[in-house]
């Protein structure tokens, strides 16, 4: 969990420096954190984090749907699973 949280924090800093270059890795890191939170039973935090993941991937899909569209759909599926507590 600590490593996932640190990865997100570091990648947020990188996004602040160069959003276009680092947003994809931030989205991936936020997704990993959401999964770790869910596995730890922290579903409310996992849901909020998964929603952030979805927002990032939908933003990315707006510029390159072929590359990021599937990731956006997977992020949406995670949000739905966490919303229904079926993760």
PLY file of the C-alpha trace (Angstrom):
ply
format ascii 1.0
element vertex 87
property float x
property float y
property float z
element edge 86
property int vertex1
property int vertex2
end_header
0.00 0.00 0.00
2.76 2.43 0.95
4.56 1.86 -2.33
1.38 2.45 -4.32
0.69 5.67 -2.41
4.26 6.86 -2.94
4.07 6.09 -6.67
0.92 8.20 -6.96
2.50 11.09 -5.06
5.63 11.04 -7.22
3.66 10.82 -10.45
1.43 13.71 -9.40
4.60 15.79 -9.15
5.66 14.67 -12.63
2.23 15.51 -14.05
2.60 19.00 -12.60
5.80 19.37 -14.63
4.61 17.75 -17.87
0.99 16.65 -17.92
0.95 15.18 -21.40
3.99 13.01 -20.81
3.08 11.69 -17.37
-0.71 11.54 -17.14
-0.83 7.97 -18.49
1.53 6.69 -15.79
-0.36 8.63 -13.13
-3.62 7.05 -14.27
-2.03 3.60 -14.06
-0.62 4.29 -10.61
-3.93 5.64 -9.32
-5.62 2.51 -10.67
-3.12 0.29 -8.84
-3.76 2.22 -5.64
-7.53 1.78 -6.04
-7.09 -1.98 -6.36
-4.81 -2.13 -3.31
-7.30 -0.10 -1.27
-10.12 -2.42 -2.31
-8.06 -5.48 -1.42
-7.44 -3.94 2.01
-11.18 -3.52 2.53
-11.03 0.27 2.31
-13.89 0.43 -0.18
-14.87 4.10 0.22
-11.30 5.21 -0.47
-10.99 2.66 -3.26
-14.14 3.97 -4.92
-12.97 7.59 -4.82
-9.59 6.56 -6.18
-11.16 4.44 -8.93
-13.33 7.41 -9.91
-10.17 9.49 -10.26
-8.66 6.74 -12.41
-11.72 6.75 -14.63
-11.57 10.53 -15.03
-7.90 10.38 -16.03
-8.44 7.61 -18.57
-11.50 9.31 -20.07
-9.45 12.48 -20.41
-6.71 10.50 -22.15
-9.24 8.67 -24.33
-10.43 12.04 -25.57
-7.06 12.50 -27.24
-6.37 8.88 -28.24
-9.38 6.59 -27.92
-7.71 3.60 -29.54
-4.99 3.56 -26.90
-6.87 4.71 -23.79
-10.49 3.82 -24.50
-10.14 0.24 -23.24
-8.43 1.46 -20.06
-11.28 3.93 -19.51
-13.80 1.11 -19.85
-11.87 -1.05 -17.37
-11.71 1.86 -14.94
-15.46 2.30 -15.29
-15.93 -1.41 -14.55
-13.87 -1.02 -11.37
-15.99 1.95 -10.30
-19.16 -0.08 -10.88
-17.81 -3.08 -8.96
-16.80 -0.91 -6.02
-20.11 0.97 -6.13
-21.97 -2.32 -5.82
-19.42 -3.71 -3.34
-18.72 -6.64 -5.66
-14.97 -6.24 -5.89
0 1
1 2
2 3
3 4
4 5
5 6
6 7
7 8
8 9
9 10
10 11
11 12
12 13
13 14
14 15
15 16
16 17
17 18
18 19
19 20
20 21
21 22
22 23
23 24
24 25
25 26
26 27
27 28
28 29
29 30
30 31
31 32
32 33
33 34
34 35
35 36
36 37
37 38
38 39
39 40
40 41
41 42
42 43
43 44
44 45
45 46
46 47
47 48
48 49
49 50
50 51
51 52
52 53
53 54
54 55
55 56
56 57
57 58
58 59
59 60
60 61
61 62
62 63
63 64
64 65
65 66
66 67
67 68
68 69
69 70
70 71
71 72
72 73
73 74
74 75
75 76
76 77
77 78
78 79
79 80
80 81
81 82
82 83
83 84
84 85
85 86
